[in-house]
Amino acid sequence: MTLQTLLIQVFNGLVNGAFYALLSLGLAVIFGMLRIVNFAHGALYMLGAFTAFALGQLFGLGFWPSLILAPLLVGLIGIVLERGLLSRLYGLDHSYNLLLTFGITLLTQDLVKQVMLSKFAVSSAPYTPPEVLSGVVNLGFVVFPKYRLFVIALSLVICLLTWFVIEKTRVGAIIRASTENPTVTRAFGIDVSKWVTGVFGVGVGLAGLAGVLAAPIYSVEPYMGAELIITTFAVVVIGGMGSILGSIIMGFAVGVLAAIGAAIYPPIANTLVFILMAVVLLVRPNGLFGLPEGTR
Protein backbone atom coordinates (compact mmCIF):
# COMPACT_ATOMS: atom_id res chain seq x y z
CA MET A 1 0.00 0.00 0.00
CA THR A 2 1.42 3.38 -1.02
CA LEU A 3 1.35 6.39 1.27
CA GLN A 4 -1.18 8.15 -0.96
CA THR A 5 -3.50 5.13 -0.89
CA LEU A 6 -3.22 5.01 2.88
CA LEU A 7 -4.09 8.71 3.16
CA ILE A 8 -7.10 8.29 0.87
CA GLN A 9 -8.31 5.41 3.04
CA VAL A 10 -7.82 7.49 6.18
CA PHE A 11 -9.94 10.31 4.73
CA ASN A 12 -12.59 7.83 3.54
CA GLY A 13 -12.56 6.39 7.06
CA LEU A 14 -13.03 9.85 8.54
CA VAL A 15 -16.11 10.33 6.33
CA ASN A 16 -17.65 7.07 7.58
CA GLY A 17 -16.44 7.97 11.05
CA ALA A 18 -18.30 11.28 10.84
CA PHE A 19 -21.57 9.37 10.48
CA TYR A 20 -20.62 6.91 13.23
CA ALA A 21 -19.73 9.82 15.51
CA LEU A 22 -22.99 11.71 14.95
CA LEU A 23 -25.10 8.58 15.36
CA SER A 24 -23.25 7.25 18.39
CA LEU A 25 -23.29 10.73 19.93
CA GLY A 26 -27.08 10.79 19.61
CA LEU A 27 -27.31 7.32 21.14
CA ALA A 28 -24.96 8.29 23.97
CA VAL A 29 -26.93 11.46 24.76
CA ILE A 30 -30.18 9.48 24.87
CA PHE A 31 -28.78 6.59 26.89
CA GLY A 32 -26.90 8.92 29.23
CA MET A 33 -30.10 10.61 30.37
CA LEU A 34 -32.93 8.21 29.63
CA ARG A 35 -31.11 4.85 29.93
CA ILE A 36 -32.87 3.87 26.70
CA VAL A 37 -31.16 1.81 24.00
CA ASN A 38 -32.82 3.41 20.98
CA PHE A 39 -32.87 0.67 18.34
CA ALA A 40 -34.83 3.00 16.03
CA HIS A 41 -31.83 5.32 15.66
CA GLY A 42 -30.86 3.85 12.28
CA ALA A 43 -34.38 4.27 10.93
CA LEU A 44 -34.43 7.90 12.12
CA TYR A 45 -31.07 8.45 10.38
CA MET A 46 -32.71 7.14 7.21
CA LEU A 47 -35.71 9.37 7.87
CA GLY A 48 -33.43 12.41 7.89
CA ALA A 49 -32.14 11.51 4.43
CA PHE A 50 -35.66 10.79 3.15
CA THR A 51 -37.02 14.04 4.59
CA ALA A 52 -34.33 16.04 2.77
CA PHE A 53 -35.15 14.18 -0.45
CA ALA A 54 -38.91 14.72 -0.01
CA LEU A 55 -38.48 18.43 0.76
CA GLY A 56 -36.59 18.78 -2.50
CA GLN A 57 -39.10 16.83 -4.56
CA LEU A 58 -42.26 18.34 -3.08
CA PHE A 59 -41.23 21.91 -2.28
CA GLY A 60 -38.10 22.45 -4.34
CA LEU A 61 -35.91 23.00 -1.28
CA GLY A 62 -32.20 22.55 -1.86
CA PHE A 63 -29.51 21.03 0.30
CA TRP A 64 -28.90 24.01 2.63
CA PRO A 65 -32.51 24.55 3.80
CA SER A 66 -32.97 20.78 4.11
CA LEU A 67 -29.79 20.53 6.20
CA ILE A 68 -31.58 22.65 8.81
CA LEU A 69 -35.21 21.63 8.37
CA ALA A 70 -34.83 17.85 8.07
CA PRO A 71 -33.04 17.35 11.43
CA LEU A 72 -35.58 19.65 13.09
CA LEU A 73 -38.49 17.65 11.66
CA VAL A 74 -36.89 14.35 12.67
CA GLY A 75 -36.24 15.78 16.14
CA LEU A 76 -39.94 16.73 16.41
CA ILE A 77 -40.89 13.20 15.43
CA GLY A 78 -38.57 11.96 18.17
CA ILE A 79 -40.30 14.23 20.71
CA VAL A 80 -43.69 12.82 19.69
CA LEU A 81 -42.37 9.26 20.02
CA GLU A 82 -40.89 9.95 23.44
CA ARG A 83 -44.01 11.65 24.81
CA GLY A 84 -46.52 9.31 23.19
CA LEU A 85 -44.81 5.93 23.49
CA LEU A 86 -41.47 5.70 25.29
CA SER A 87 -42.53 7.71 28.35
CA ARG A 88 -45.12 5.02 29.12
CA LEU A 89 -42.36 2.42 29.53
CA TYR A 90 -40.12 4.26 32.02
CA GLY A 91 -39.53 2.13 35.08
CA LEU A 92 -40.13 -1.11 33.20
CA ASP A 93 -37.52 -3.60 32.06
CA HIS A 94 -35.20 -2.30 29.29
CA SER A 95 -36.36 -5.09 26.98
CA TYR A 96 -39.70 -3.27 26.54
CA ASN A 97 -37.91 -0.17 25.19
CA LEU A 98 -35.83 -2.36 22.91
CA LEU A 99 -38.88 -4.14 21.51
CA LEU A 100 -40.77 -0.90 21.03
CA THR A 101 -37.95 0.87 19.21
CA PHE A 102 -37.38 -2.24 17.08
CA GLY A 103 -41.05 -2.11 16.09
CA ILE A 104 -40.73 1.60 15.29
CA THR A 105 -37.78 0.72 13.06
CA LEU A 106 -39.76 -1.82 11.03
CA LEU A 107 -42.76 0.49 10.76
CA THR A 108 -40.65 3.48 9.65
CA GLN A 109 -38.74 1.48 7.04
CA ASP A 110 -41.89 0.00 5.51
CA LEU A 111 -43.70 3.36 5.57
CA VAL A 112 -40.86 5.14 3.77
CA LYS A 113 -40.61 2.28 1.28
CA GLN A 114 -44.31 2.55 0.42
CA VAL A 115 -44.17 6.35 0.13
CA MET A 116 -41.12 6.24 -2.15
CA LEU A 117 -42.78 3.67 -4.41
CA SER A 118 -46.23 5.27 -4.52
CA LYS A 119 -45.31 8.96 -4.48
CA PHE A 120 -41.94 9.07 -6.25
CA ALA A 121 -41.99 5.72 -8.13
CA VAL A 122 -38.49 4.79 -6.95
CA SER A 123 -37.08 2.35 -4.38
CA SER A 124 -33.89 4.40 -3.94
CA ALA A 125 -32.91 7.83 -5.16
CA PRO A 126 -29.73 9.92 -5.52
CA TYR A 127 -29.49 13.22 -3.69
CA THR A 128 -27.37 15.94 -5.26
CA PRO A 129 -25.01 17.98 -3.08
CA PRO A 130 -24.88 21.76 -3.59
CA GLU A 131 -22.86 23.08 -6.52
CA VAL A 132 -20.44 24.91 -4.24
CA LEU A 133 -19.38 21.57 -2.73
CA SER A 134 -18.97 19.70 -6.01
CA GLY A 135 -15.55 18.85 -7.39
CA VAL A 136 -12.34 18.03 -5.54
CA VAL A 137 -9.73 19.78 -3.43
CA ASN A 138 -6.00 19.24 -3.78
CA LEU A 139 -4.66 19.08 -0.24
CA GLY A 140 -1.09 18.71 -1.43
CA PHE A 141 -0.72 15.14 -0.26
CA VAL A 142 -4.07 13.85 -1.54
CA VAL A 143 -6.96 14.93 -3.80
CA PHE A 144 -10.30 14.53 -2.10
CA PRO A 145 -13.95 15.48 -2.88
CA LYS A 146 -15.06 18.82 -1.43
CA TYR A 147 -18.34 17.47 -0.15
CA ARG A 148 -16.68 14.71 1.87
CA LEU A 149 -14.31 17.21 3.48
CA PHE A 150 -17.36 19.31 4.35
CA VAL A 151 -19.00 16.27 5.99
CA ILE A 152 -15.91 15.63 8.13
CA ALA A 153 -15.62 19.29 9.18
CA LEU A 154 -19.30 19.87 9.97
CA SER A 155 -19.64 16.60 11.88
CA LEU A 156 -16.60 17.43 13.98
CA VAL A 157 -17.96 20.91 14.76
CA ILE A 158 -21.40 19.55 15.73
CA CYS A 159 -19.88 16.80 17.89
CA LEU A 160 -17.54 19.16 19.74
CA LEU A 161 -20.32 21.73 20.20
CA THR A 162 -22.58 19.06 21.70
CA TRP A 163 -19.80 17.93 24.03
CA PHE A 164 -19.15 21.52 25.12
CA VAL A 165 -22.83 22.21 25.85
CA ILE A 166 -23.27 19.05 27.91
CA GLU A 167 -19.97 19.20 29.79
CA LYS A 168 -19.29 22.92 30.21
CA THR A 169 -22.58 24.85 30.35
CA ARG A 170 -25.49 25.31 32.76
CA VAL A 171 -27.75 23.45 30.34
CA GLY A 172 -25.40 20.48 30.50
CA ALA A 173 -25.30 20.69 34.30
CA ILE A 174 -29.11 20.45 34.44
CA ILE A 175 -29.06 17.48 32.03
CA ARG A 176 -26.46 15.66 34.13
CA ALA A 177 -28.31 16.46 37.34
CA SER A 178 -31.57 15.19 35.85
CA THR A 179 -29.80 11.96 34.94
CA GLU A 180 -27.96 11.36 38.20
CA ASN A 181 -30.57 12.48 40.72
CA PRO A 182 -33.95 13.44 39.21
CA THR A 183 -35.66 13.66 42.63
CA VAL A 184 -33.29 16.34 43.94
CA THR A 185 -33.40 18.13 40.57
CA ARG A 186 -37.21 18.34 40.77
CA ALA A 187 -36.84 19.79 44.27
CA PHE A 188 -35.10 22.80 42.71
CA GLY A 189 -38.17 23.45 40.56
CA ILE A 190 -36.78 21.93 37.36
CA ASP A 191 -39.24 19.99 35.19
CA VAL A 192 -37.19 16.86 34.53
CA SER A 193 -39.72 15.38 32.09
CA LYS A 194 -39.38 18.35 29.74
CA TRP A 195 -35.60 18.03 29.78
CA VAL A 196 -35.89 14.31 29.08
CA THR A 197 -38.11 15.02 26.08
CA GLY A 198 -35.78 17.73 24.81
CA VAL A 199 -32.70 15.54 25.13
CA PHE A 200 -34.40 12.72 23.22
CA GLY A 201 -35.37 15.18 20.48
CA VAL A 202 -31.78 16.45 20.21
CA GLY A 203 -30.37 12.92 20.08
CA VAL A 204 -32.80 11.95 17.33
CA GLY A 205 -32.12 15.23 15.52
CA LEU A 206 -28.41 14.33 15.39
CA ALA A 207 -29.37 11.08 13.65
CA GLY A 208 -31.47 13.08 11.18
CA LEU A 209 -28.54 15.43 10.51
CA ALA A 210 -26.28 12.44 9.81
CA GLY A 211 -28.88 11.14 7.37
CA VAL A 212 -29.01 14.42 5.42
CA LEU A 213 -25.20 14.50 5.20
CA ALA A 214 -25.11 10.86 4.08
CA ALA A 215 -27.74 11.21 1.34
CA PRO A 216 -25.44 12.65 -1.37
CA ILE A 217 -22.85 9.92 -0.70
CA TYR A 218 -24.94 6.77 -0.26
CA SER A 219 -28.25 7.82 -1.91
CA VAL A 220 -31.64 7.59 -0.18
CA GLU A 221 -33.27 4.21 0.41
CA PRO A 222 -35.45 2.76 3.20
CA TYR A 223 -32.86 0.37 4.64
CA MET A 224 -29.79 2.62 4.53
CA GLY A 225 -29.59 2.75 8.33
CA ALA A 226 -30.00 -0.98 8.99
CA GLU A 227 -26.36 -2.04 8.68
CA LEU A 228 -24.89 1.24 9.89
CA ILE A 229 -26.72 1.12 13.22
CA ILE A 230 -25.15 -2.23 14.16
CA THR A 231 -21.66 -0.76 13.84
CA THR A 232 -22.83 2.37 15.65
CA PHE A 233 -23.93 0.32 18.66
CA ALA A 234 -20.48 -1.29 18.69
CA VAL A 235 -18.92 2.22 18.67
CA VAL A 236 -21.04 3.26 21.66
CA VAL A 237 -20.04 0.13 23.59
CA ILE A 238 -16.34 0.63 22.79
CA GLY A 239 -16.43 4.30 23.80
CA GLY A 240 -18.54 3.65 26.89
CA MET A 241 -22.32 3.70 27.17
CA GLY A 242 -23.41 7.27 27.76
CA SER A 243 -19.92 8.74 27.22
CA ILE A 244 -20.12 11.78 24.94
CA LEU A 245 -16.38 12.08 24.40
CA GLY A 246 -16.01 8.33 23.93
CA SER A 247 -18.67 8.31 21.20
CA ILE A 248 -17.00 11.13 19.29
CA ILE A 249 -13.45 9.80 19.46
CA MET A 250 -14.33 6.18 18.81
CA GLY A 251 -16.76 7.09 16.01
CA PHE A 252 -13.97 8.62 13.95
CA ALA A 253 -11.42 6.02 15.09
CA VAL A 254 -13.62 3.07 14.11
CA GLY A 255 -14.29 4.63 10.70
CA VAL A 256 -10.56 4.94 10.02
CA LEU A 257 -9.84 1.46 11.38
CA ALA A 258 -12.47 -0.14 9.14
CA ALA A 259 -11.29 1.78 6.06
CA ILE A 260 -7.65 0.78 6.55
CA GLY A 261 -8.70 -2.80 7.25
CA ALA A 262 -10.71 -2.84 4.00
CA ALA A 263 -7.62 -1.72 2.06
CA ILE A 264 -5.31 -4.29 3.65
CA TYR A 265 -7.65 -7.29 3.78
CA PRO A 266 -11.25 -6.54 2.64
CA PRO A 267 -12.96 -9.64 4.14
CA ILE A 268 -12.02 -8.56 7.68
CA ALA A 269 -13.13 -4.91 7.36
CA ASN A 270 -16.56 -5.36 8.95
CA THR A 271 -15.28 -7.80 11.55
CA LEU A 272 -12.51 -5.56 12.90
CA VAL A 273 -14.97 -3.35 14.78
CA PHE A 274 -16.48 -6.28 16.65
CA ILE A 275 -13.07 -7.78 17.41
CA LEU A 276 -12.11 -4.44 18.94
CA MET A 277 -15.37 -4.36 20.89
CA ALA A 278 -14.75 -7.85 22.30
CA VAL A 279 -11.19 -6.94 23.36
CA VAL A 280 -12.33 -3.68 25.00
CA LEU A 281 -15.13 -5.43 26.90
CA LEU A 282 -12.65 -8.00 28.21
CA VAL A 283 -10.21 -5.32 29.39
CA ARG A 284 -12.61 -2.49 30.32
CA PRO A 285 -16.24 -3.69 30.62
CA ASN A 286 -17.49 -0.08 30.87
CA GLY A 287 -15.77 0.95 27.62
CA LEU A 288 -12.66 3.02 27.04
CA PHE A 289 -14.22 6.26 28.29
CA GLY A 290 -17.12 4.90 30.34
CA LEU A 291 -17.43 5.02 34.12
CA PRO A 292 -18.87 2.41 36.45
CA GLU A 293 -22.61 2.90 37.02
CA GLY A 294 -22.21 4.07 40.60
CA THR A 295 -19.72 6.83 39.72
CA ARG A 296 -21.75 8.51 36.98
N, C-alpha and C positions, 0 to 999 in steps of 0.2 A: 504494500500500500504506500503510495507516494504521500508526501506531506500535504499537497494540495487536496488530494482525495480525502485525507483525514480531516482537513479543515472543513471541507464541504459537508462531510458527515457530521461533524460537530455542530455546524450551523443548522443542518437539517434536524439534528437531535434537539437543538434549542427551540426550534419551531414546534416540534411535537411536545417538548417539555413545557412550552408556554401554555398549551392546552391542558396538559396534566396539572400544571401549577394552578391555573385558574379553577379547574374542576375540583382538585383536591383541597384548595383553599376554601371553596364553598362548602365542601363536605366537612372540613375541619371546623369552620365557623358554626355550622349547624350542629354537629356532634358536640362541640365544646360547650354549647349553651343548652341544647335541648336533649342531648344524649340520644339522638335519633340517627340511625344509619339509614340515610335517604337513598334507597335503591333506585328511585325515580330520577336521580340526578342526570343520568345519561340521556333519558328521554327528554328532560327539560333543556339539556344542551342541544339536542336535536330540534326542539321546539323553538329555540332562539334562532337557529339557522332557517327553519321553515318560516318563522314570522318575518324575518328580513326579506326572504324570497317573496312571500305573499304581499308584503307592503309594497314591494317593487312592482309586482304584477297587477295588483288591484288599484293602487293609488299613485303609481309612478314614482315612489320614493327611492332615492338612490342609496348608496352605501352609507354615507355620513349620517343622514337622518335615522336610518335603520339601526346604525351602530348605537344610537342613544335610545330610540323608541323600543326596539325589540327586547333588550334586557329589562327595560322598565315594565313592559307588558308581561314578560315571563315572570318577573318578580311579583307583579300583582296576582298572577295565577298562583304563584307559590303562597302568597298571603291567604288567598281564598282556600287553598288546600289545607293550610295549617289551621285556619279558624274553623273550617267546615268539617274536616275529617281527622287530622292528626291530633288536634287538641282533645278529642274525645278518648284518645288512647293513652294519655299521660297517666303514669302510675301503674299501667299494665306491663306485662312482660314484653321485652323488646321484640320478640318474634311477631307480635301483632303489628308493630310499625313496619317491620320488614315485609310482611305479607301484604299490607296495605300499599306500601310504596311499589312493591313488585306488581301488584294489580294495576296501579296507576300507570306504570311503565307500559304494560301490555295495552291498556286502553288508549294511551296517548299515541303509541306507535300505530295502532290500527286506525285510529281516527285520522291521523295525518296521512296515512296511506290512502284512505278512502277519499279524503279531500283532494289530494294531489291527482288521483286518477279521475275523479268526477269533475273537478273544477278546472284543472290545468292539463288534464290528459297526459300526464307523465308520471313515471314511478320514481324518477330521480331527475334533478335539474341542475345545470351549472349556475353559478352566481358570479357575476363579473365584478372584480374589484374596481375602485375608482381609477380614472385615467392617470391621475397624478402619481399613483403607486404602481403603474405598469412599468415594464422594463426591468433592467438590472442595474446594480451598482458595483463598480469596481473598487473593492476595498484595498487593493494593492496586493494582497496575498491570496485573494479569492474573489470571484465574481458571483454575486448572489442576487436573487430577485428582490426588488424594492419592497414588495408587499410582505414578503416573509420577514424581512428586517423590521418592518413596521409592527408585525405581529409580536415579535420578540420584545421590542421596545415598549409597546403599549401594555403588554401583559406584565412585564416587569414593573412598570410604573404603578399599575392597578394593584398588583400584589403587595408592593412595598407600602403603598398608601393605605391599604387595608390593614396591614400589620401595624403601621404607625397609629392609626385611629384606635385600634383595639388595645394596643400595648401602652400608648403614651398620652392618651387624651381622657377627658372626663367621661365621654361617651363610652370609651373602652372600659373605664373603671366601673361604670354602672353595669355594663354587660358582664364583666367578670364577677361582680358582686351578686348579680342575679343568678349566675350559674352556681357559685360556691355556697351562697347562703340566701336563698330567696325569701325566707321568713324574715330575717333581719332587714333585708332590702325593702320589703313591703312596709316594715315598721318606720322607715324613713319617708314614707309617702310615695314611693316609686311603684308604678303599675307594672309589675314584672311581666304580666301576660302580654302587654303591648310591646314590650321590648323583645319578648320571645318571638312574637309575630314578625316584628321588624327585622330581626336577625335572620329568621327563616327566609323572608323575602329577599334580603341582601344576598344570602348564600345561593339562592336559586337564581337571582339576577346575574351573579357571576358565571353560573353555568350558561345562561342565555347569552351573555357577552362572548364567552368562549365559542358558542355555536355560531354566532354572527361572524367572528373572525375566521372560523374554520370553513365556512361556506365557500369562499372563493378558491380554497385549496382542495377540499375533498368533494365538493358539490353537495347538494341537499337531497337527502333521502331518509325515509322513515327509521331506518335501523342504524344510522351513522353513529349513534352513541352506545350501541349495544356492546361492542368489543372494547371501546375506549374506556368505558366505566369500570370494567374488570381490572384493567391496569391501574386506573385511578384509585381504586380501593387499595390495591397493593402499595401505591405511593403513600397513601394516608397511613397505612399500617407501618411502613418503613419509617416515615417521618415521626410518627407518634400520634395516636388518635387525639384529635382536638388541638394539636400543636400547629399554630399558624406558621411560624418560621420553618418548622419541619416540612410542612406541606409545600411551601414555596421552594426551598432548597432542593428537596428530594424530587419535586416535580421536574425541575430543569435537569437535575442530575440523572434521573431515570431516562429521560428523553435522550440525553447524550449517550448514556450507556447502551441503550437499545440500538441507537443508530450506528455506533461503532461496532457493536456486536453483529449487526446485520451486514456490515461491510467485510468483517473478518470471516464470519461463518454464519450465513443467513439462517439456517435451520434453528439456531439457538437464540435468535434475536428476541423472540417473544418469551422464551423461557428464562432468560437472564434475570428479568425483573422478579420473578417468583423464586428463583434461587437466592437472590439477594434478600428477599423478604424472609425466607426460611432461615437464612444465616442470622439476620438481624433479630428475629424472634427468639432464636436460641441464645444469643448473646445478651440482648436487651429486650425483654418481653414487652416493654412499654414503648418501643421504638427508639430511634436515635435521639430524638428531641423530646420525647414524651416523658411525663412525670408519673410516678405512682399515684393511684386514685386518691389516696388520703392526703397528698401534698398539693393537689391542684387548688 
